[in-house]
Amino acid sequence: MALPQIDSLKTPDASLSRAASPRRGRLPLINLPFVAIIVLLVGYGLLVCWSSIEGSNDTTYSFARQLLFAAVGAVVMILMWRVDYQRFANAVMPLFILNIALILSPHIPGLGTDAGMGAQSWLKLGIQVQPGEFAKITIILMDAALVARYGGRLDDLREYLKVVFFILVPFLAIMTQPDLGTGLVYLAIGAMALVAGGARPKYLLITLALGIAAIAAVFAIDQLIYNSTGEYKLLKQYQRNRLLVFLDQDGSNTSSSGYNLQQAKIAIGSGGLFGKGLLNATQSGHGFLPEAQTDFIFCVLAEQFGFVGSMALLALYGALIYVSMRIARNSNDLFGTLIVMCVVGMWLFQILENIGMDCGLMPITGIPLPFVSYGSTGMIMSFMALGLIGSVWRGSNIDKKKEGRL
């Protein structure tokens, strides 16, 4: 499957590149607003994570471990900040192969381990590692490099279908585990790459319609199989329960997903305006709220810090996305712009899905809340995403300095 090569990374769209003020000076070492937001967001996330662990009797989780991997993530972020992201501009096939290798690695006998509910998505390497999380970074790079080849105009149907193929294969690979939540994040990254990369709106709408039709077909076919064999083959029972709970939230659903959603709503509502105070989250503290440190950690935040604390977290996320999009807008090349926009797309989807499912506005999935949910792999991956954005910012400033615009 032949793909066009990038002869020049300069985007033809002047709106994607903004010159700095015509002055000379020293190259800035760091982007102060970006770093300040990172410090505040990570610090707030660690506080919430600590409170969720200390306020419960669950010894499975260790805040020291979370703090350690936050430090490791910060080091990785600094290292990636120094890497020239343009080295990956023509590495679509190597990145594609690496994506598939990471995603399928839990199937290697002796290395993969069950993540619960039959999902084979973790590796045992002394510590448990979720390679599908790290694949988010390689998928961001691959999708950005792939779409950047078309110079901001992806209007040829055959070329569009090629890009969609490369986007869908990692999703299909992760579904062999199966891990629907992570797969949806892959699709969100790809969708942002297509939108920001200039795909024709008609193609996007048709793709969305086909996606919805495919989901409906999966449920219909699975129901026919169940009627014949008495067993669901395409979707696991817990996945069906999560959708049924989302469609029927009147409390009549007695599955674990229904119970989780009801307890999540109770926790959020009981926080009120200012919350119950640090370590006073009774729903998670008394064990009523399952997965309080991971999937439902926003409920812990809302119960302890109330509406004001919840808005503070959303404000930090908003500031991070705003500054990131400014970096994307000021990038000197389309590839850099697409990298940042793919990261933003990933964050937006994870934030909306995680908080939305806690409030009953989205189906329940195992998608973590960036920088807040407990998890070593997810924390390191989030810092790696920050490092990619930092690399784009640094590269743009180096180019501007060479051109005498800094």
Protein Blocks (a to p, Z undefined) as FASTA:
>chain_A
ZZdddfbfcdfblklpccdddddddddfbdfklmmmmmmmmmmmmmmmmmmmmmpcbfkb
cfklmmmmmmmmmmmmmmmmmpcfklmmmmmmmmmmmmmmmmmmmmpghkaccebjhiaf
bccehiacdfklmmmmmmmmmmmmmmmmnnopafbfklmmmmmmmmmmmmmmmmmmpcfk
lmmmmmmmmmmmmmmnopafklmmmmmmmmmmmmmmmmmmmmmmmmmnopafkbcfklmm
mmmmmmmmnopamcfklmmmmmmmmmmmmnmmnonbehiafklmnopaghklmmmmmmmm
mmmnommlmmmmmmmmmmmmmmmmmmmmmpcbfklmmmmmmmmmmmmmmmmmmmmmmnop
accddddcehkagcfklmmmmmmmmmmmmmmmmmmmmmmmmnopZZ
